[in-house]
C-alpha cells in the first residue's frame, strides 16, 4: 500500500499535530513486511525523545529500532487479523503502540508511535538506559538532560492514543475503499450504505446524509416525481443527477433548466419550444426542453420562481404528458420524469397564493430534504479533503490545512453551504500553494471575523482545563446528542461514530448516559 497518498487526509494531519502537542511523539507507518520505508530512506523526523533520536541516527541503533518495530509487526501477523491497537516495548525499554491497517480484510501494515515511557524513570532504570546509550550516543551527549525530556504516558493516555490510531487506520481503509471503487467501474453504487461515503459525487457520512442516501436509493428505481428542498449551495442538482443516473432512465437525456433564469416568455419558449413566426425572431420551429428530455429526466431548478401562468402549463405536462409549443396548434406527447428543486418553502407559498396548490401536491410526491452544511459538521473533514484533492494543481506543495485553520472552518456557519466551502478551499490552495500546511491567516476575512471577532487565535469551545477532560467532554456530548438523534438506536449511532457497538455501550455506561432511562427507551429502535 502506498501510504504517501494518505498523508493529505485531514485525519492524518490532525492526528500528527495532536500527538505532537499532547504527547511529544511522532506518527510513523510500517508496511505489511514490518518495514519503515521512511527510516530506510533516511527520512527520519527527529523525535522529541533524545534517546530515540540518537538511536535512530546510529547505524546499529537504527537496526535495533527496526527490529523492535518488526517484533510488533509479528504480533499483528500472529494475532490472525487483530484489529485493535497493541503495545510493545522496544530495545531501549520504551513503548511502541501500533494500530493495524486492513484493506479489504488484507493486512497492509500498521500505524505506530514509539519512544515514550509508561511511568517516570526511576534512578535504576535511568542508569541502565544511559549504559545502553553509550554505544549509540555521539561523544559528549548530555544524557542527563535527555532523561528529563522522556515523554511519559500513563495507562489512560495510552488508551486514548490507541483509540486515535485505530480511528486513523479506519479512515485510511475507507479512503482505499473509495479509491478502489473509482478505479473499478463495475463496482455497484448501491452497496451497503453503512460502509460507503458517497452516492455518485455526493460526499457525506453524517447521519443526515445517510438518511438522504437511503431515500435516494429507494426513489431512483421509480418514475415518481421528486421535490428536492434545500438551501442554496447544498447540492440539489447533484442529487437530481444521482437519482437519474442510478435509475431506469440513466441511458436517456438528463435536461436542466433554472426557472429563475428567464422571464416568462423566454422560459415558456425554452420549456415547450415554439413554431416559426410565433413571435418576432422566431425564424424556424424550435424544440422545447421537455421534448428534448423525452424518455429521460427533466430537472426544474428553483421551481418556486415560476409564474402562475407557467405553473398551469407545467401541471398539464405532469398530469397528462402533453404540452403545446408557443404558437402551436397541435399537442405534443412526452414521457418525462420531472425532478423539481427549490430553496423556498412551497407550502408557505401555497398559503400566500403564490404557488398553485394542485401543482404543489403533484410535484411533492416524494420529498428529499437536503441538510445545510451547519447541520452535518461530521462531513467537514472528508469534504475538505475531497476539495483539496479536487483543486490541487501540479507544482503545488499544499497538502492540508493547519489545525487552527481546520478549527475555524469547522466553527463557521457556512451560509453558502457546500458551494461556499469549495470556493474557500480553492482560494486557500491558490494562496497557500507553496506551503505544506495552509495556515489560518489565509482564510477569508469574512469567515475569520465571523468565528473570531476582533482577530486573535481561535479558542474552541470548552478549551479550558486539561486536554483529556476537554476531549472526554466533547465525546460525551457527541454520544448524548447522537442518542437523542437516533432515538437511542445504539447500532445506528455506533455506525455513525465509526466505533463498535460494544465500545459505544461501554462509553455510554462510563459517562452515565444510561441512567434514568426507562428500560424500553434504552433500547428504542434496536429491533
C-alpha positions, 0 to 999 in steps of 0.5 A: 500500500502506498501510504504517501497518498494518505498523508493529505487526509485531514485525519492524518494531519490532525492526528500528527499535530495532536500527538505532537502537542499532547504527547511529544511523539511522532506518527510513523507507518510500517508496511505489511513486511514490518518495514519503515520505508521512511527510516530506510530512506533516511527520512527520519523526523527527529523525535522529541525523545533524545534517546530515540533520536540518537538511536535512530541516527546510529547505524546499529541503533537504527537496526535495533529500532527496526527490529523492535518495530518488526517484533510488533509487526509479528504480533499483528501477523500472529494475532490472525487479523487483530484489529485493535491497537497493541503495545510493545516495548522496544530495545531501549525499554520504551513503548511502541503502540501500533494500530493495524491497517486492513484493506479489504480484510488484507493486512497492509501494515500498521500505524505506530508511535514509539519512544515514550515511557509508561511511568517516570524513570526511576534512578535504576532504570535511568542508569541502565538506559544511559549504559545502553546509550553509550554505544549509540550516543555521539561523544559528549551527549548530555544524557542527563538532560535527555532523561528529563525530556522522556515523554511519559504516558500513563495507562489512560493516555495510552488508551486514548492514543490507541483509540486515535490510531485505530480511528486513523487506520479506519479512515485510511481503509475507507479512503482505499475503499473509495479509491478502489471503487473509482478505479473499478467501474463495475463496482455497484453504487448501491452497496451497503450504505453503512460502509460507503461515503458517497452516492455518485459525487455526493460526499457525506457520512453524517447521519443526515446524509445517510438518511438522504442516501437511503431515500435516494436509493429507494426513489431512483428505481421509480418514475415518481416525481421528486421535490428536492428542498434545500438551501442554496449551495447544498447540492440539489442538482447533484442529487437530481443527477444521482437519482437519474443516473442510478435509475431506469432512465440513466441511458436517456437525456438528463435536461436542466433548466433554472426557472429563475433564469428567464422571464416568462416568455423566454422560459415558456419558449425554452420549456415547450419550444415554439413554431416559426413566426410565433413571435418576432425572431422566431425564424424556424420551429424550435424544440422545447426542453421537455421534448428534448428530455423525452424518455429521460429526466427533466430537472426544474431548478428553483421551481418556486420562481415560476409564474402562475401562468407557467405553473398551469402549463407545467401541471398539464405536462405532469398530469397528462404528458402533453404540452403545446409549443408557443404558437402551436396548434397541435399537442405534443406527447412526452414521457418525462420524469420531472425532478423539481428543486427549490430553496423556498418553502412551497407550502408557505407559498401555497398559503400566500397564493403564490404557488398553485396548490394542485401543482404543489401536491403533484410535484411533492410526491416524494420529498428529499430534504437536503441538510445545510452544511451547519447541520452535518459538521461530521462531513467537514473533514472528508469534504475538505479533503475531497476539495483539496484533492479536487483543486490541487494543481501540479507544482503545488506543495499544499497538502492540508490545512493547519489545525487552527485553520481546520478549527475555524472552518469547522466553527463557521456557519457556512451560509453558502453551504457546500458551494461556499466551502469549495470556493474557500478551499480553492482560494486557500490552495491558490494562496497557500500553494507553496506551503505544506500546511495552509495556515489560518491567516489565509482564510477569508476575512469574512469567515475569520471575523465571523468565528473570531471577532476582533482577530486573535487565535481561535479558542474552541469551545470548552478549551479550558482545563486539561486536554483529556477532560476537554476531549472526554467532554466533547465525546460525551456530548457527541454520544448524548446528542447522537442518542437523542438523534437516533432515538437511542438506536445504539447500532445506528449511532455506533455506525455513525461514530465509526466505533463498535457497538460494544465500545459505544455501550461501554462509553455510554455506561462510563459517562452515565448516559444510561441512567434514568432511562426507562428500560424500553427507551434504552433500547428504542429502535434496536429491533 
